[in-house]
Amino acid sequence: MNDTMRANILLGRTFDEEYYWKVIHACALTQDIESWPDGDLTMIGERGINISGGQRARLALARTVYSRADVYILDDPLSAVDAHVKRHILDNVILSSGLLGNSLRVVTTHAESMLPFCNQIVTVSDRTMSVVHQEPKEHVVATTISASDNSATCDATPDKAKADSTHDDPADDNSIKTDIEKPTPAADATADPEPAKEKKQPKKWTLWENAKYVFNICGWHVFTTLVITASFRPVSDFILDGYNIAALKENAKSDTVSHDAVLWYLKVRLFKAATSVALDKIEEFIAEGPYIVEDCRVPSQWPPSGNVEFKDLSVKYGADLDYALKNLNVVIRPGEKIGIVGRTGAGKSTLAKTIFRLLNEDVEGSVEIDGHNIAKFGVGDFRPKLGIIPQESTMFNGTVKRNLDPLNEFTIEDMWAAMIKCGVADVIEPKRKRKSAGIADDDEDIDGEEDNDEVKIKADEERWEKAGFLMRALLFLLLKKKYKKANDKHQKIGINRNVGQDDNRFSSGQRQLFSLCRLIMRKRKVLILDEATAEVDLETDGKMQELIRSEFSECTVLTIAHRLDTIMSSDRIIVMEKGEIAEIGPPQELIAKGGKFAELVKANEF
Ligand SMILES: Nc1ncnc2c1ncn2[C@@H]1O[C@H](COP(=O)(O)OP(=O)(O)OP(=O)(O)O)[C@@H](O)[C@H]1O
């Protein structure tokens, strides 16, 4: 939420200073806090927009750990952090030596390296669960299961749990307090030093200051257009759709904003807290510069080959902040596959953002694609020519079709083909129905699949047959709407189904797969995959990598990943460290050299 880092963790709960700083340390947030101008009182934007993906994940973990619950359900808590931080969090939070050591911890994970530490491994496949009990490398869950054996833990073996509780592990007998007083040394002692407790007052922009700023820049009509639009559509939406606020500015000049819209806006939006978030977005849009630069248009087949060059590139997110990128110089050749790795906060995503000019802060130096400095182009012109799967993929409000093809460039068949390739077609419509609409991917036997709609239609027909005159009239009214669109083939197969921005029908992995569908349909010469497979299981990750290799063999692909398997087959690896390139070269060479990359590989093997 749009508040200080501390408020984001406390969530209105009492401030227990001692425990709070222990949580900060355990969740490896100390160094981040120290690097921010207002320490833990630094404002975090809505949905954590001004912190890195890893920082967001650790903040969410800290919020949960601060709740001091008896039972914790942690949904893939380590997917967005590097191997060192993963180890630190395991030791200081999740394992029995950590802050949650005395609680029951149910952890969902794609990280197989975590499995040896668990008492029970529950595998979920095709909606069936199988449970494996084992002797953990370190006692994680068992002690707590027996201590709170009233738990609704679906624990199939209480005896086993009790047995485990008697294991001779001193850490198990310690209270949380004792554990904390004697923290287990992390594998990497530098992962998070002791916290600094400096408290500074945050700088806050009032709504009025925000509004004045936008008024001064763009005047009344533009202001209202901007706010109405920005309130409804996220930044990424604009980017992906190829729209831009500058285009709206043009509309506003031609006086397209009706008074009704203005009044409606004033009533509904202006006085709501959400508006300040919209205003933040507006500032970003305005700072992006023109949508189209008439005397420097991007050619239609651009970029022709996909050569990417970073020249003396430095980036800061604010005058009083450290450089997030420092004097980067590197040439990426056409068609090269580059893996970008590095500790959390090293600058990987910032590097990706510079290629899309998503940063309006202090950017020095340049990014050139096929010899063109991208700063010269209008953002609306060059962005749609590049492809990205961002760290957090989004589904937009609208139909599945609009999500896949916001600019109406492709046929329905293209969309199904992409969804089938990426393995998400079944999420939208079962194979049986697709087949009846002529869009099945193979001849696999699907006769056993039950078609609920057909069963329902039959039941409706039977009801109709039995009904008298009056009842038929009533049924006619009730069923008319239901069957109105029954003849629409595409309606029947669900691509016109509405999905929402925060639609929980889609897992984060599935959202990433939908982003991959968009890329496959567009076939851009330069692609950025920012933790594009972090949320999917290893097998799907492997399939996605294979698909990326075959579909984009001619393209330049920059892949950011903490999971090293994902980038091991890259032509070259860039290891980022504190905003700089610490190492660059083919993966096997870097491993043989025994430097930073070799260290990361080793850390990943724990
Ligand atoms: N919008 C922002 N405003 C201020 N600082 C930011 C912003 N985004 C990132 N930073 C800071 O810039 C640095 C680099 O962040 P970046 O997101 O590039 O790291 P990363 O290597 O991608 O990390 P992760 O692996 O955690 O995703 C971090 O210190 C982060 O706190």
The ligand as an ORCA input file, in Angstrom:
! r2SCAN-3c Opt
* xyz 0 1
  N      11.107      2.672     -8.559
  C      12.161      2.687     -7.770
  N      12.394      3.738     -6.951
  C      13.487      3.768     -6.151
  N      14.398      2.791     -6.084
  C      14.214      1.714     -6.866
  C      13.081      1.602     -7.731
  N      13.150      0.417     -8.378
  C      14.270     -0.189     -7.944
  N      14.905      0.594     -7.040
  C      16.175      0.307     -6.378
  O      17.169      0.128     -7.379
  C      18.015     -0.973     -7.065
  C      18.009     -1.980     -8.209
  O      16.694     -2.513     -8.292
  P      16.299     -3.597     -9.387
  O      14.814     -3.759     -9.336
  O      16.916     -3.247    -10.674
  O      17.042     -4.877     -8.757
  P      17.013     -6.391     -9.224
  O      18.423     -6.824     -9.412
  O      16.083     -6.571    -10.379
  O      16.439     -7.064     -7.908
  P      15.457     -8.324     -7.687
  O      16.273     -9.530     -7.977
  O      15.135     -8.191     -6.244
  O      14.260     -8.158     -8.565
  C      17.502     -1.532     -5.744
  O      18.305     -1.015     -4.712
  C      16.090     -0.979     -5.603
  O      15.795     -0.684     -4.260
*
